[in-house]
Amino acid sequence: MKNIKIMEGSYQVSFSMKDKRHGRSRSISVGTYESIKDAIKIRDFVSDLKSKSKSKILIKYDVLKLVNEIRKDMGYHPLRNSQTSNKVNI
């Protein structure tokens, strides 16, 4: 499964992104999920963003902001490295 790693019973989704518009690309995690269904949903969402982008380059801050909105609907907490301070009450 492309972009999904199995780590001790959970699934980590990561993509190559840039920290800033002119920065270096590196692999950034967009979350760890307990179910494969959730991991595939996030992977497909980010892949779709990449395919719709004109430059085919993902910017970390922009992508994580969008991913946090989906994670909130799924009942997960926001990602720590996304500069979002809102927390989800479960």
ChimeraX attribute file (.defattr): number of C-alpha atoms within 10 A of each C-alpha:
attribute: neighborCount
match mode: 1-to-1
recipient: residues
	/A:1	7
	/A:2	9
	/A:3	17
	/A:4	18
	/A:5	14
	/A:6	13
	/A:7	10
	/A:8	6
	/A:9	9
	/A:10	14
	/A:11	21
	/A:12	19
	/A:13	22
	/A:14	20
	/A:15	20
	/A:16	16
	/A:17	20
	/A:18	18
	/A:19	16
	/A:20	13
	/A:21	13
	/A:22	8
	/A:23	10
	/A:24	10
	/A:25	17
	/A:26	13
	/A:27	13
	/A:28	16
	/A:29	18
	/A:30	23
	/A:31	21
	/A:32	19
	/A:33	20
	/A:34	11
	/A:35	11
	/A:36	14
	/A:37	11
	/A:38	16
	/A:39	22
	/A:40	18
	/A:41	12
	/A:42	20
	/A:43	23
	/A:44	13
	/A:45	15
	/A:46	21
	/A:47	16
	/A:48	11
	/A:49	16
	/A:50	17
	/A:51	12
	/A:52	10
	/A:53	11
	/A:54	8
	/A:55	8
	/A:56	11
	/A:57	15
	/A:58	23
	/A:59	18
	/A:60	23
	/A:61	17
	/A:62	12
	/A:63	17
	/A:64	25
	/A:65	15
	/A:66	14
	/A:67	19
	/A:68	20
	/A:69	13
	/A:70	16
	/A:71	20
	/A:72	16
	/A:73	10
	/A:74	10
	/A:75	11
	/A:76	18
	/A:77	17
	/A:78	22
	/A:79	19
	/A:80	10
	/A:81	12
	/A:82	17
	/A:83	11
	/A:84	13
	/A:85	9
	/A:86	10
	/A:87	11
	/A:88	12
	/A:89	8
	/A:90	7
